[in-house]
Amino acid sequence: MCLCGWLWLPCCLLIPGYVWGQSGGGGVACRLMANPISGSVYRAGDVVIGGLFPVHVEAPLPEQEFRSIEGNVTCTIFYQRAYRWLQTMIFAVEEINRDPFLLPNLTLGFLAADTCLAEGTTLGAALAMVTGQEASVVGTECGATPEVPVVIGDARSSASIVVAQTLGPFDLPMVSYFASCACLSDNWRYPSFFRTIPSDAFQARGMARLLHQLGWEWVGLVSGDDDYGKFGVQMLLQDLQGSGVCVAYAEVIPKVPSQRRIKNIVDTIRGSTARVVVTFAISQDARALMEEVVRQNITDRQWIASEAWVTYSTLSSPKNLPSLAGTIGFALKKAVIPSLGPFLTRLRPDGEYQKSDPFLRELWEEIFGCSLGIDLSMTPSSRQQCTGSEVIGEGESQYADVSQLRASYNVYKAVYAIAHAIQDMVACPPGEGPFSSGQCPDIRKLQPSQIAHYLRRVNFSTPVGDLIHFDMNGDPPASYDIINWHVTHEGTAEFVQVGHFLSSVGVDDQFHINMDKVVWGGGSGDEVPVSICSAACPPGTRHAVQKGRPVCCFDCLPCAEGEISNTTGSVECSRCPERFWSNPDRTACVPQLVDFLSYSDTMGVILSVISVSGATLTAGALATFFYHRHTPLVKANNSELSFLLLLSLKLCFLCALVFIGRPKPWTCMLRHTLFGISFVFCISCLLSRTVVVLVAFRATLPGENLMRYFSPVQQRMGISICTLIQVLICVLWLALAPPRPAERGDREGRGPRVVLECDVGSVVGFSLVLGYIGLLASLCLLLAFLARKLPDNFNEAKFITFSMLIFCAVWISFVPAYVSSPGKYTVAVEIFAILASSFGLLFCLFAPKCFIILLRPERNTKKHMMSK
């Protein structure tokens, strides 16, 4: 029959092998010029189910010059596994026909054709199947019912896409058993496409889950150059986004593999640091790749297989196991189909089977390595003649191996899905059908669209016990076994189930793998292989992504001060909280050390000794002056002022001790006020003494009587007034913003140590204290400088000048040193300035006098002092 209905004239253009010409009666007809099917197996029935199987895997090259008409298609390289799928379809049909409850009054037939694993031959076989193979079809014979209203197949995603796009406009349903491309889930583009194999979207999701769970962050991808490989890798890459898994390389196996291109792919695999290789390819493409892998003896890779080749026994031959042992992959759910094994081994190369099955002779010669007939391409000398009495043993060949029924079970489910759809059509109550006016389907003239409608609604259990139904996209529930290649004691491969992946349960229960049962590849033994671009950063460091490379490739940089990372593989370092700091390894936050200048520190001890020594020397000078207070030298230098000056110097030395030790509120207030008052008191005495000397020598001029303004009472009053001004400044400072203990870290306010110091409270108050001292010191220096040329024995202005120069130099240099000193050293700088200026005053003013009093008493006479 012609499928085109009333559009019978253009129908010839759609049917491979037909041409448009005149019939014998003068009408227009389609004539069969060539057979587009390599081989087929047919059995009549009330409803004939079509089947597309790649019994051969190499199709002839198409004639592209269009100078001659192609003859019948002849394909090569017999594929036992696909022939088992074909026989499983026949087995399911016969089992249904024997079932008294399923389609009891209807007989199913079948038409199974060879697709030769090529898109062109697959499409030709599908169109020839649904339009028939009559020698000539005239327009009056073009009806609306196809020869085959439903097709099982194809095995390949690319071929299924071509057929579905062609048959889809006619609403002719397809039920694929091995086309898993996620692109076929597009219900708008492929509305009549169904399948009993899960979409690769689920397999890609499971692979991503496997890679993430096993910590494989650096993987290689190899795919076939077809829709199965391209869309499979695309879905996997989408699922890997944000998972932390990076792709080291992505290679594509060409459809016409050349030794050079395959070698380049394997060289990339060998040269990469990625030890895990995910291969999304059909079995023939995977075989071309693995042959080169074995030839190069690559044994240090962990292979992740897709469902298309993970149970392919040809690849798991003993010679391949050194490279492929430990392979992990996702396989379709395995089932045990009762009585299928005996059914497969029933074949005999004679009689009824050989006449009805064009593939039987090739199967026989492939299994037993002998020749049937004399018209073989091989000579009898190269192969022995088959006796015909050979027996196919169950499990002794790829064809008769029923231990891994996965794709075969999908074929089995596809036949039963169609049968149950037809059963529902038969059971349609008259007047309550799903079509217009409540019509039910006419079983004698089944329309493809009606079968597609009922296929969407099927919901049944197979004889094996599995529940079958299709979602809105024609996809079944996903169910995968996780397979691991073990090596037996005999050196053969064993496919061991080590886990499962289900889409019909909750997220937490989707994925499970028994790590104890897994044998790892790449020579890892019992250890999970490590596949990373960069080793995880140890605690105390963080990731720094390498420029231009994936995020899995990074350098490890130490955490900055005050930051830590206490776990392996930290992306960022975390900052320590307040009052904590990072330890030297940057792995933990430890309490900050409270640091201050204490009496137990070496520097604290040294400064304390120097301070006490200075106070002791001052006390010695005071005692010396007091003991020799009646001598001319002491009297000439105003003994009362000398005693006050020595007393103030002693206070200056002792005030340095208040700066040492743990700061407390009272010590903070005492240290600055005591320092300010002591030095003002000292400089006031020195200023008074300088003024007295200067005025005393100026008063000797005629008519001058200035000394009456600088009597001892007035001198004491001047010293008191100068000191009271500083006292007033300090009182205001303490009242408004007193110094207080404060914690300070480094210059940014944080550091491994918290420096406990006295905050000045008011910068203005502190500046006034220092400024007032500086003002008196400058005035004293100026007056002493003016009196430097007075008589030597009475004039000590030059000593005062020198002492004031030292004093000013010390405190001018103090300011930058104080600001730039870190931590407790700021306090040490301040103490050093106090001690240095105090020692400068002590030695410059009193060392010469003590030298004369103690060591040159002969110079301590009035005569000697009046000599100049």
Order of alpha helices (4+ residues) and beta strands (2+ residues): alpha-beta-beta-beta-beta-beta-beta-alpha-beta-alpha-beta-beta-alpha-beta-beta-alpha-beta-alpha-beta-alpha-beta-alpha-beta-alpha-beta-alpha-alpha-alpha-beta-beta-alpha-alpha-beta-beta-beta-beta-beta-beta-beta-beta-beta-beta-beta-beta-alpha-alpha-alpha-alpha-alpha-beta-beta-alpha-alpha-alpha-alpha
